[in-house]
Amino acid sequence: MSQEMKEIGIKHCFACIQWTGQRTFYPDKKQIKVDVGSDGTCLMTHRTTKGSGHCDQYFPLR
């Protein structure tokens, strides 16, 4: 479980507000600290997905 800093605006589950996985959001740096391989639940599809996943319904963190 290694966490990395990722940019906001990348269309992956870890950057979507509808994903419930473990992450830390830094709005001042416009970055997210996340383990992209970790699991979380998508509140749109109600399925467990990895942070590296993506779909057509993307709602970015702000």
PDB file of N, CA, C and O in Angstrom:
ATOM      1  N   MET A   1       0.826  -1.186   0.000  1.00  0.00           N
ATOM      2  CA  MET A   1       0.000   0.000   0.000  1.00  0.00           C
ATOM      3  C   MET A   1       0.871   1.250   0.000  1.00  0.00           C
ATOM      4  O   MET A   1       1.001   1.921   1.024  1.00  0.00           O
ATOM      5  N   SER A   2       1.459   1.558  -1.135  1.00  0.00           N
ATOM      6  CA  SER A   2       2.251   2.777  -1.236  1.00  0.00           C
ATOM      7  C   SER A   2       1.395   3.889  -1.816  1.00  0.00           C
ATOM      8  O   SER A   2       0.763   3.723  -2.859  1.00  0.00           O
ATOM      9  N   GLN A   3       1.383   5.007  -1.139  1.00  0.00           N
ATOM     10  CA  GLN A   3       0.585   6.131  -1.608  1.00  0.00           C
ATOM     11  C   GLN A   3       1.438   7.078  -2.434  1.00  0.00           C
ATOM     12  O   GLN A   3       2.619   7.283  -2.150  1.00  0.00           O
ATOM     13  N   GLU A   4       0.830   7.648  -3.453  1.00  0.00           N
ATOM     14  CA  GLU A   4       1.514   8.565  -4.358  1.00  0.00           C
ATOM     15  C   GLU A   4       0.710   9.851  -4.465  1.00  0.00           C
ATOM     16  O   GLU A   4      -0.494   9.863  -4.209  1.00  0.00           O
ATOM     17  N   MET A   5       1.379  10.931  -4.844  1.00  0.00           N
ATOM     18  CA  MET A   5       0.710  12.196  -5.110  1.00  0.00           C
ATOM     19  C   MET A   5       0.287  12.217  -6.574  1.00  0.00           C
ATOM     20  O   MET A   5       1.115  12.014  -7.462  1.00  0.00           O
ATOM     21  N   LYS A   6      -0.982  12.459  -6.829  1.00  0.00           N
ATOM     22  CA  LYS A   6      -1.532  12.508  -8.184  1.00  0.00           C
ATOM     23  C   LYS A   6      -2.195  13.862  -8.410  1.00  0.00           C
ATOM     24  O   LYS A   6      -2.700  14.482  -7.474  1.00  0.00           O
ATOM     25  N   GLU A   7      -2.186  14.307  -9.654  1.00  0.00           N
ATOM     26  CA  GLU A   7      -2.798  15.583 -10.015  1.00  0.00           C
ATOM     27  C   GLU A   7      -4.324  15.468 -10.051  1.00  0.00           C
ATOM     28  O   GLU A   7      -4.864  14.412 -10.382  1.00  0.00           O
ATOM     29  N   ILE A   8      -5.005  16.548  -9.713  1.00  0.00           N
ATOM     30  CA  ILE A   8      -6.459  16.630  -9.852  1.00  0.00           C
ATOM     31  C   ILE A   8      -6.780  16.788 -11.337  1.00  0.00           C
ATOM     32  O   ILE A   8      -6.016  17.417 -12.069  1.00  0.00           O
ATOM     33  N   GLY A   9      -7.879  16.236 -11.780  1.00  0.00           N
ATOM     34  CA  GLY A   9      -8.303  16.386 -13.166  1.00  0.00           C
ATOM     35  C   GLY A   9      -8.056  15.156 -14.010  1.00  0.00           C
ATOM     36  O   GLY A   9      -8.504  15.087 -15.154  1.00  0.00           O
ATOM     37  N   ILE A  10      -7.345  14.179 -13.456  1.00  0.00           N
ATOM     38  CA  ILE A  10      -7.142  12.915 -14.157  1.00  0.00           C
ATOM     39  C   ILE A  10      -8.436  12.116 -14.020  1.00  0.00           C
ATOM     40  O   ILE A  10      -8.931  11.938 -12.907  1.00  0.00           O
ATOM     41  N   LYS A  11      -8.981  11.641 -15.110  1.00  0.00           N
ATOM     42  CA  LYS A  11     -10.274  10.958 -15.070  1.00  0.00           C
ATOM     43  C   LYS A  11     -10.132   9.509 -14.623  1.00  0.00           C
ATOM     44  O   LYS A  11     -10.276   8.576 -15.414  1.00  0.00           O
ATOM     45  N   HIS A  12      -9.846   9.346 -13.332  1.00  0.00           N
ATOM     46  CA  HIS A  12      -9.796   8.030 -12.703  1.00  0.00           C
ATOM     47  C   HIS A  12     -10.659   8.072 -11.456  1.00  0.00           C
ATOM     48  O   HIS A  12     -10.985   9.151 -10.959  1.00  0.00           O
ATOM     49  N   CYS A  13     -11.027   6.917 -10.953  1.00  0.00           N
ATOM     50  CA  CYS A  13     -11.913   6.831  -9.793  1.00  0.00           C
ATOM     51  C   CYS A  13     -11.360   7.573  -8.575  1.00  0.00           C
ATOM     52  O   CYS A  13     -12.126   8.188  -7.834  1.00  0.00           O
ATOM     53  N   PHE A  14     -10.050   7.528  -8.357  1.00  0.00           N
ATOM     54  CA  PHE A  14      -9.497   8.179  -7.169  1.00  0.00           C
ATOM     55  C   PHE A  14      -9.704   9.692  -7.176  1.00  0.00           C
ATOM     56  O   PHE A  14      -9.645  10.316  -6.116  1.00  0.00           O
ATOM     57  N   ALA A  15      -9.944  10.296  -8.334  1.00  0.00           N
ATOM     58  CA  ALA A  15     -10.158  11.740  -8.440  1.00  0.00           C
ATOM     59  C   ALA A  15     -11.639  12.107  -8.555  1.00  0.00           C
ATOM     60  O   ALA A  15     -11.971  13.275  -8.758  1.00  0.00           O
ATOM     61  N   CYS A  16     -12.522  11.130  -8.429  1.00  0.00           N
ATOM     62  CA  CYS A  16     -13.964  11.355  -8.557  1.00  0.00           C
ATOM     63  C   CYS A  16     -14.594  11.492  -7.172  1.00  0.00           C
ATOM     64  O   CYS A  16     -14.258  10.744  -6.254  1.00  0.00           O
ATOM     65  N   ILE A  17     -15.503  12.445  -7.030  1.00  0.00           N
ATOM     66  CA  ILE A  17     -16.166  12.671  -5.749  1.00  0.00           C
ATOM     67  C   ILE A  17     -17.088  11.506  -5.367  1.00  0.00           C
ATOM     68  O   ILE A  17     -17.435  11.361  -4.195  1.00  0.00           O
ATOM     69  N   GLN A  18     -17.485  10.681  -6.330  1.00  0.00           N
ATOM     70  CA  GLN A  18     -18.395   9.562  -6.093  1.00  0.00           C
ATOM     71  C   GLN A  18     -17.681   8.285  -5.643  1.00  0.00           C
ATOM     72  O   GLN A  18     -18.339   7.270  -5.413  1.00  0.00           O
ATOM     73  N   TRP A  19     -16.364   8.311  -5.513  1.00  0.00           N
ATOM     74  CA  TRP A  19     -15.581   7.138  -5.099  1.00  0.00           C
ATOM     75  C   TRP A  19     -15.286   7.254  -3.611  1.00  0.00           C
ATOM     76  O   TRP A  19     -14.838   8.307  -3.156  1.00  0.00           O
ATOM     77  N   THR A  20     -15.530   6.186  -2.835  1.00  0.00           N
ATOM     78  CA  THR A  20     -15.407   6.244  -1.376  1.00  0.00           C
ATOM     79  C   THR A  20     -14.099   5.685  -0.835  1.00  0.00           C
ATOM     80  O   THR A  20     -13.982   5.471   0.372  1.00  0.00           O
ATOM     81  N   GLY A  21     -13.125   5.446  -1.682  1.00  0.00           N
ATOM     82  CA  GLY A  21     -11.862   4.867  -1.234  1.00  0.00           C
ATOM     83  C   GLY A  21     -11.023   5.825  -0.395  1.00  0.00           C
ATOM     84  O   GLY A  21     -11.323   7.016  -0.309  1.00  0.00           O
ATOM     85  N   GLN A  22      -9.976   5.298   0.218  1.00  0.00           N
ATOM     86  CA  GLN A  22      -9.073   6.061   1.079  1.00  0.00           C
ATOM     87  C   GLN A  22      -8.189   6.980   0.243  1.00  0.00           C
ATOM     88  O   GLN A  22      -7.501   6.528  -0.671  1.00  0.00           O
ATOM     89  N   ARG A  23      -8.212   8.265   0.560  1.00  0.00           N
ATOM     90  CA  ARG A  23      -7.379   9.258  -0.127  1.00  0.00           C
ATOM     91  C   ARG A  23      -7.321  10.519   0.717  1.00  0.00           C
ATOM     92  O   ARG A  23      -8.153  10.731   1.600  1.00  0.00           O
ATOM     93  N   THR A  24      -6.333  11.350   0.436  1.00  0.00           N
ATOM     94  CA  THR A  24      -6.207  12.644   1.087  1.00  0.00           C
ATOM     95  C   THR A  24      -6.153  13.703   0.002  1.00  0.00           C
ATOM     96  O   THR A  24      -5.333  13.622  -0.912  1.00  0.00           O
ATOM     97  N   PHE A  25      -7.025  14.697   0.102  1.00  0.00           N
ATOM     98  CA  PHE A  25      -7.159  15.740  -0.910  1.00  0.00           C
ATOM     99  C   PHE A  25      -6.488  17.017  -0.413  1.00  0.00           C
ATOM    100  O   PHE A  25      -6.792  17.494   0.680  1.00  0.00           O
ATOM    101  N   TYR A  26      -5.581  17.568  -1.209  1.00  0.00           N
ATOM    102  CA  TYR A  26      -4.895  18.822  -0.903  1.00  0.00           C
ATOM    103  C   TYR A  26      -5.337  19.883  -1.912  1.00  0.00           C
ATOM    104  O   TYR A  26      -4.722  20.006  -2.971  1.00  0.00           O
ATOM    105  N   PRO A  27      -6.396  20.660  -1.609  1.00  0.00           N
ATOM    106  CA  PRO A  27      -6.907  21.628  -2.584  1.00  0.00           C
ATOM    107  C   PRO A  27      -5.922  22.755  -2.891  1.00  0.00           C
ATOM    108  O   PRO A  27      -5.917  23.275  -4.007  1.00  0.00           O
ATOM    109  N   ASP A  28      -5.093  23.140  -1.926  1.00  0.00           N
ATOM    110  CA  ASP A  28      -4.124  24.215  -2.165  1.00  0.00           C
ATOM    111  C   ASP A  28      -3.034  23.787  -3.147  1.00  0.00           C
ATOM    112  O   ASP A  28      -2.548  24.609  -3.925  1.00  0.00           O
ATOM    113  N   LYS A  29      -2.647  22.520  -3.119  1.00  0.00           N
ATOM    114  CA  LYS A  29      -1.629  21.992  -4.040  1.00  0.00           C
ATOM    115  C   LYS A  29      -2.248  21.411  -5.307  1.00  0.00           C
ATOM    116  O   LYS A  29      -1.542  21.111  -6.270  1.00  0.00           O
ATOM    117  N   LYS A  30      -3.588  21.251  -5.300  1.00  0.00           N
ATOM    118  CA  LYS A  30      -4.323  20.617  -6.407  1.00  0.00           C
ATOM    119  C   LYS A  30      -3.812  19.199  -6.667  1.00  0.00           C
ATOM    120  O   LYS A  30      -3.595  18.793  -7.809  1.00  0.00           O
ATOM    121  N   GLN A  31      -3.625  18.452  -5.557  1.00  0.00           N
ATOM    122  CA  GLN A  31      -3.148  17.079  -5.638  1.00  0.00           C
ATOM    123  C   GLN A  31      -3.929  16.179  -4.689  1.00  0.00           C
ATOM    124  O   GLN A  31      -4.560  16.642  -3.740  1.00  0.00           O
ATOM    125  N   ILE A  32      -3.869  14.885  -4.971  1.00  0.00           N
ATOM    126  CA  ILE A  32      -4.507  13.861  -4.156  1.00  0.00           C
ATOM    127  C   ILE A  32      -3.447  12.837  -3.786  1.00  0.00           C
ATOM    128  O   ILE A  32      -2.710  12.362  -4.650  1.00  0.00           O
ATOM    129  N   LYS A  33      -3.365  12.491  -2.494  1.00  0.00           N
ATOM    130  CA  LYS A  33      -2.466  11.432  -2.046  1.00  0.00           C
ATOM    131  C   LYS A  33      -3.300  10.160  -1.956  1.00  0.00           C
ATOM    132  O   LYS A  33      -4.246  10.080  -1.172  1.00  0.00           O
ATOM    133  N   VAL A  34      -2.938   9.157  -2.774  1.00  0.00           N
ATOM    134  CA  VAL A  34      -3.782   7.969  -2.884  1.00  0.00           C
ATOM    135  C   VAL A  34      -2.950   6.761  -3.286  1.00  0.00           C
ATOM    136  O   VAL A  34      -1.920   6.894  -3.947  1.00  0.00           O
ATOM    137  N   ASP A  35      -3.407   5.580  -2.881  1.00  0.00           N
ATOM    138  CA  ASP A  35      -2.889   4.312  -3.397  1.00  0.00           C
ATOM    139  C   ASP A  35      -3.853   3.904  -4.506  1.00  0.00           C
ATOM    140  O   ASP A  35      -4.967   3.465  -4.223  1.00  0.00           O
ATOM    141  N   VAL A  36      -3.440   4.043  -5.761  1.00  0.00           N
ATOM    142  CA  VAL A  36      -4.346   3.805  -6.894  1.00  0.00           C
ATOM    143  C   VAL A  36      -4.823   2.360  -6.988  1.00  0.00           C
ATOM    144  O   VAL A  36      -5.802   2.087  -7.682  1.00  0.00           O
ATOM    145  N   GLY A  37      -4.165   1.439  -6.319  1.00  0.00           N
ATOM    146  CA  GLY A  37      -4.580   0.042  -6.331  1.00  0.00           C
ATOM    147  C   GLY A  37      -5.574  -0.301  -5.245  1.00  0.00           C
ATOM    148  O   GLY A  37      -6.041  -1.438  -5.176  1.00  0.00           O
ATOM    149  N   SER A  38      -5.915   0.670  -4.382  1.00  0.00           N
ATOM    150  CA  SER A  38      -6.840   0.387  -3.290  1.00  0.00           C
ATOM    151  C   SER A  38      -8.282   0.339  -3.794  1.00  0.00           C
ATOM    152  O   SER A  38      -8.622   0.949  -4.808  1.00  0.00           O
ATOM    153  N   ASP A  39      -9.112  -0.391  -3.070  1.00  0.00           N
ATOM    154  CA  ASP A  39     -10.517  -0.547  -3.436  1.00  0.00           C
ATOM    155  C   ASP A  39     -11.382   0.509  -2.765  1.00  0.00           C
ATOM    156  O   ASP A  39     -11.076   0.988  -1.674  1.00  0.00           O
ATOM    157  N   GLY A  40     -12.454   0.854  -3.434  1.00  0.00           N
ATOM    158  CA  GLY A  40     -13.458   1.767  -2.907  1.00  0.00           C
ATOM    159  C   GLY A  40     -14.773   1.471  -3.600  1.00  0.00           C
ATOM    160  O   GLY A  40     -14.808   0.726  -4.579  1.00  0.00           O
ATOM    161  N   THR A  41     -15.842   2.041  -3.104  1.00  0.00           N
ATOM    162  CA  THR A  41     -17.153   1.831  -3.704  1.00  0.00           C
ATOM    163  C   THR A  41     -17.532   3.042  -4.540  1.00  0.00           C
ATOM    164  O   THR A  41     -17.401   4.184  -4.098  1.00  0.00           O
ATOM    165  N   CYS A  42     -18.000   2.784  -5.743  1.00  0.00           N
ATOM    166  CA  CYS A  42     -18.512   3.843  -6.610  1.00  0.00           C
ATOM    167  C   CYS A  42     -19.973   4.076  -6.224  1.00  0.00           C
ATOM    168  O   CYS A  42     -20.778   3.145  -6.248  1.00  0.00           O
ATOM    169  N   LEU A  43     -20.315   5.312  -5.872  1.00  0.00           N
ATOM    170  CA  LEU A  43     -21.683   5.613  -5.464  1.00  0.00           C
ATOM    171  C   LEU A  43     -22.645   5.722  -6.645  1.00  0.00           C
ATOM    172  O   LEU A  43     -23.858   5.793  -6.446  1.00  0.00           O
ATOM    173  N   MET A  44     -22.123   5.737  -7.862  1.00  0.00           N
ATOM    174  CA  MET A  44     -22.978   5.774  -9.054  1.00  0.00           C
ATOM    175  C   MET A  44     -23.367   4.363  -9.495  1.00  0.00           C
ATOM    176  O   MET A  44     -24.529   4.106  -9.810  1.00  0.00           O
ATOM    177  N   THR A  45     -22.393   3.451  -9.517  1.00  0.00           N
ATOM    178  CA  THR A  45     -22.653   2.082  -9.982  1.00  0.00           C
ATOM    179  C   THR A  45     -22.896   1.104  -8.835  1.00  0.00           C
ATOM    180  O   THR A  45     -23.362  -0.012  -9.063  1.00  0.00           O
ATOM    181  N   HIS A  46     -22.584   1.517  -7.599  1.00  0.00           N
ATOM    182  CA  HIS A  46     -22.731   0.681  -6.403  1.00  0.00           C
ATOM    183  C   HIS A  46     -21.885  -0.585  -6.491  1.00  0.00           C
ATOM    184  O   HIS A  46     -22.299  -1.653  -6.040  1.00  0.00           O
ATOM    185  N   ARG A  47     -20.706  -0.456  -7.072  1.00  0.00           N
ATOM    186  CA  ARG A  47     -19.771  -1.578  -7.194  1.00  0.00           C
ATOM    187  C   ARG A  47     -18.435  -1.195  -6.581  1.00  0.00           C
ATOM    188  O   ARG A  47     -18.098  -0.016  -6.481  1.00  0.00           O
ATOM    189  N   THR A  48     -17.681  -2.200  -6.175  1.00  0.00           N
ATOM    190  CA  THR A  48     -16.332  -1.979  -5.675  1.00  0.00           C
ATOM    191  C   THR A  48     -15.392  -1.840  -6.864  1.00  0.00           C
ATOM    192  O   THR A  48     -15.364  -2.692  -7.751  1.00  0.00           O
ATOM    193  N   THR A  49     -14.621  -0.752  -6.871  1.00  0.00           N
ATOM    194  CA  THR A  49     -13.675  -0.499  -7.954  1.00  0.00           C
ATOM    195  C   THR A  49     -12.338  -0.062  -7.382  1.00  0.00           C
ATOM    196  O   THR A  49     -12.266   0.441  -6.261  1.00  0.00           O
ATOM    197  N   LYS A  50     -11.298  -0.254  -8.146  1.00  0.00           N
ATOM    198  CA  LYS A  50      -9.971   0.222  -7.757  1.00  0.00           C
ATOM    199  C   LYS A  50      -9.867   1.707  -8.097  1.00  0.00           C
ATOM    200  O   LYS A  50     -10.594   2.205  -8.956  1.00  0.00           O
ATOM    201  N   GLY A  51      -8.975   2.400  -7.428  1.00  0.00           N
ATOM    202  CA  GLY A  51      -8.773   3.822  -7.681  1.00  0.00           C
ATOM    203  C   GLY A  51      -8.291   4.118  -9.077  1.00  0.00           C
ATOM    204  O   GLY A  51      -8.500   5.219  -9.587  1.00  0.00           O
ATOM    205  N   SER A  52      -7.646   3.148  -9.707  1.00  0.00           N
ATOM    206  CA  SER A  52      -7.135   3.344 -11.063  1.00  0.00           C
ATOM    207  C   SER A  52      -8.209   3.162 -12.129  1.00  0.00           C
ATOM    208  O   SER A  52      -7.952   3.398 -13.310  1.00  0.00           O
ATOM    209  N   GLY A  53      -9.410   2.745 -11.729  1.00  0.00           N
ATOM    210  CA  GLY A  53     -10.493   2.541 -12.690  1.00  0.00           C
ATOM    211  C   GLY A  53     -11.027   3.856 -13.233  1.00  0.00           C
ATOM    212  O   GLY A  53     -10.661   4.930 -12.757  1.00  0.00           O
ATOM    213  N   HIS A  54     -11.890   3.763 -14.228  1.00  0.00           N
ATOM    214  CA  HIS A  54     -12.526   4.951 -14.791  1.00  0.00           C
ATOM    215  C   HIS A  54     -13.860   4.570 -15.429  1.00  0.00           C
ATOM    216  O   HIS A  54     -14.099   3.405 -15.746  1.00  0.00           O
ATOM    217  N   CYS A  55     -14.728   5.574 -15.615  1.00  0.00           N
ATOM    218  CA  CYS A  55     -16.011   5.358 -16.278  1.00  0.00           C
ATOM    219  C   CYS A  55     -16.457   6.664 -16.926  1.00  0.00           C
ATOM    220  O   CYS A  55     -15.759   7.674 -16.845  1.00  0.00           O
ATOM    221  N   ASP A  56     -17.621   6.638 -17.568  1.00  0.00           N
ATOM    222  CA  ASP A  56     -18.136   7.826 -18.250  1.00  0.00           C
ATOM    223  C   ASP A  56     -18.705   8.860 -17.280  1.00  0.00           C
ATOM    224  O   ASP A  56     -18.784  10.044 -17.608  1.00  0.00           O
ATOM    225  N   GLN A  57     -19.100   8.417 -16.093  1.00  0.00           N
ATOM    226  CA  GLN A  57     -19.689   9.325 -15.107  1.00  0.00           C
ATOM    227  C   GLN A  57     -18.600   9.781 -14.146  1.00  0.00           C
ATOM    228  O   GLN A  57     -18.322   9.116 -13.148  1.00  0.00           O
ATOM    229  N   TYR A  58     -17.991  10.912 -14.452  1.00  0.00           N
ATOM    230  CA  TYR A  58     -16.860  11.425 -13.674  1.00  0.00           C
ATOM    231  C   TYR A  58     -17.218  12.785 -13.085  1.00  0.00           C
ATOM    232  O   TYR A  58     -17.594  13.704 -13.813  1.00  0.00           O
ATOM    233  N   PHE A  59     -17.099  12.909 -11.763  1.00  0.00           N
ATOM    234  CA  PHE A  59     -17.374  14.154 -11.060  1.00  0.00           C
ATOM    235  C   PHE A  59     -16.113  14.533 -10.277  1.00  0.00           C
ATOM    236  O   PHE A  59     -15.861  13.969  -9.212  1.00  0.00           O
ATOM    237  N   PRO A  60     -15.316  15.480 -10.790  1.00  0.00           N
ATOM    238  CA  PRO A  60     -14.014  15.782 -10.185  1.00  0.00           C
ATOM    239  C   PRO A  60     -14.115  16.400  -8.793  1.00  0.00           C
ATOM    240  O   PRO A  60     -15.067  17.117  -8.484  1.00  0.00           O
ATOM    241  N   LEU A  61     -13.120  16.112  -7.965  1.00  0.00           N
ATOM    242  CA  LEU A  61     -12.989  16.785  -6.677  1.00  0.00           C
ATOM    243  C   LEU A  61     -12.676  18.251  -6.940  1.00  0.00           C
ATOM    244  O   LEU A  61     -12.006  18.581  -7.918  1.00  0.00           O
ATOM    245  N   ARG A  62     -13.154  19.120  -6.077  1.00  0.00           N
ATOM    246  CA  ARG A  62     -12.882  20.556  -6.248  1.00  0.00           C
ATOM    247  C   ARG A  62     -12.261  21.137  -5.020  1.00  0.00           C
ATOM    248  O   ARG A  62     -11.965  22.332  -4.983  1.00  0.00           O
TER     249      ARG A  62
END
